[in-house]
Every structure is written in C-alpha cells, then in structure tokens.
Amino acid sequence: QVQLAESGGGSVEAGESLRLSCTYINTTFCMAWFRQAPGKEREGVAAMYIRSGDAFHTDSVKGRFTMSQDNAKNTMYLQMNDLKPEDTGMYYCAASKYDCYHGSWSFDINYWGKGTLVTVSS
C-alpha cells in the first residue's frame, strides 16, 4: 500500500516560487503531480519514473517547474518558479504501480494524495 501526503501549498503573488513536497510510504513504479483548477478538469503537471529518475513536465510549466526526488527522505518535490495566476489550483501527488507518462497524461493512477492548494494572485 502506497500512502502519499502533500505539503507546501500556499498563496503567493505572480512571479514568486513555491516548493511542494510529497512524502510517501512505499515507493512504486511512477510518481506524478496533477493539478485541478476551479471549474476545470484535473491535468497532469509532472511525472517521474522512480528507478531511472527520468522526469517529464507538461508544456505549460516547462522551464518553470521541476520535479525531483530524495529517496533518502522518501519525498518527491515540485519546485515551482515564476508562478502565474493560471497555476492556481489544487495540486495532487499521485502514484502508479505499472504505468507512467509516455506522451499522454492518461495513464493509470493507483494512489492519490489529498492535495495541497496553490493560489497565485496577479
């Protein structure tokens, strides 16, 4: 059983930075960050193959967000720089036992965290 817990959300102004953390109990094949803005569908933000450390980021955050891992701390991070109002939303940590990003964010997720809220004001 994989357990996930996000932290690090908050309210910031445009151009500022936040770092989200996801602590996990029991690792898995792939971990990811998704977000859901008010009134919109949940979308993939970043994903990482745990064994290789290869990470992928959605186009809208490339160059601004970076997903990383610290295996010694059982923690995944999402460093978010130059935040924009459109980055506002609930951010979820997710884990997949068998699948990961391969050109599409529609891969099976087996575990979800409860989410952490990010609000970016202009």
C-alpha positions in Angstrom: 0.0 0.0 0.0 1.3 3.4 -1.0 0.5 6.4 1.2 1.0 9.9 0.0 0.9 13.3 1.8 1.4 16.6 0.1 2.6 19.9 1.7 3.9 23.2 0.7 1.0 24.9 -0.9 0.1 28.5 -0.1 -0.8 31.9 -1.5 1.7 33.8 -3.4 1.9 36.6 -6.0 2.7 36.1 -9.6 6.4 35.6 -10.2 7.1 34.1 -6.8 8.1 30.5 -6.1 6.8 27.6 -4.0 8.1 24.1 -3.4 5.6 21.3 -3.0 6.6 18.1 -1.2 5.0 14.7 -1.3 6.1 12.2 1.4 5.4 8.6 0.6 5.3 5.3 2.4 6.3 2.5 0.0 7.6 3.6 -3.4 6.2 2.5 -6.7 6.9 2.5 -10.5 6.0 6.1 -11.2 5.0 9.2 -9.3 3.4 12.3 -10.6 1.9 15.7 -9.8 -1.5 16.6 -11.1 -3.5 19.8 -10.5 -7.1 20.9 -10.8 -8.1 24.5 -11.2 -11.5 25.7 -10.1 -14.1 24.6 -12.7 -11.6 22.7 -14.8 -10.6 19.0 -15.2 -7.6 17.6 -13.4 -4.5 17.8 -15.6 -1.0 16.2 -15.4 1.8 18.5 -14.4 4.9 16.3 -14.0 5.8 12.6 -13.8 8.8 10.6 -12.9 10.0 7.1 -13.4 11.2 6.3 -9.9 14.0 3.8 -10.9 15.6 6.0 -13.6 14.7 9.4 -12.3 13.6 10.5 -15.8 11.1 13.3 -15.4 8.5 14.8 -17.7 6.7 18.1 -17.5 3.7 19.4 -19.2 4.4 22.1 -21.8 2.8 24.9 -19.8 5.2 24.5 -16.9 8.4 23.6 -18.8 11.3 25.9 -17.7 9.4 26.9 -14.6 8.6 23.7 -12.7 10.9 20.9 -11.8 10.0 17.5 -10.3 12.7 15.8 -8.3 13.1 13.1 -5.7 15.0 12.4 -2.5 14.9 8.7 -1.9 16.6 9.0 1.4 13.7 11.1 2.7 11.0 9.3 0.8 10.0 12.6 -0.6 9.1 13.9 -4.0 9.3 17.6 -4.8 7.8 20.0 -7.3 9.8 23.2 -7.4 7.6 25.9 -9.0 9.2 29.1 -10.1 7.8 32.2 -11.8 4.3 31.3 -10.8 1.3 32.6 -12.8 -2.3 33.1 -11.9 -3.2 30.2 -14.2 -1.1 27.9 -12.0 -3.8 28.3 -9.3 -5.4 25.1 -8.2 -5.3 22.0 -6.0 -2.1 20.0 -6.5 -2.2 16.3 -6.0 0.6 13.8 -5.6 -0.1 10.5 -7.4 1.5 7.1 -7.8 1.2 4.4 -10.4 2.2 0.8 -9.9 2.6 -0.1 -13.6 2.4 2.9 -15.9 3.8 6.4 -16.3 3.9 9.3 -18.7 4.7 8.2 -22.3 3.3 11.0 -24.3 0.0 11.1 -22.6 -1.2 12.0 -19.1 -3.9 9.4 -19.3 -2.0 6.7 -17.5 -3.5 4.7 -14.7 -3.1 6.1 -11.2 -3.4 3.8 -8.3 -2.9 6.2 -5.4 -3.7 9.8 -4.8 -2.8 12.2 -2.0 -5.4 14.6 -0.6 -4.0 17.6 -2.3 -2.5 21.0 -1.3 -3.8 24.3 -2.5 -1.8 26.8 -4.5 -3.2 30.2 -5.1 -1.4 32.7 -7.3 -2.6 36.3 -7.4 -1.7 38.8 -10.1 
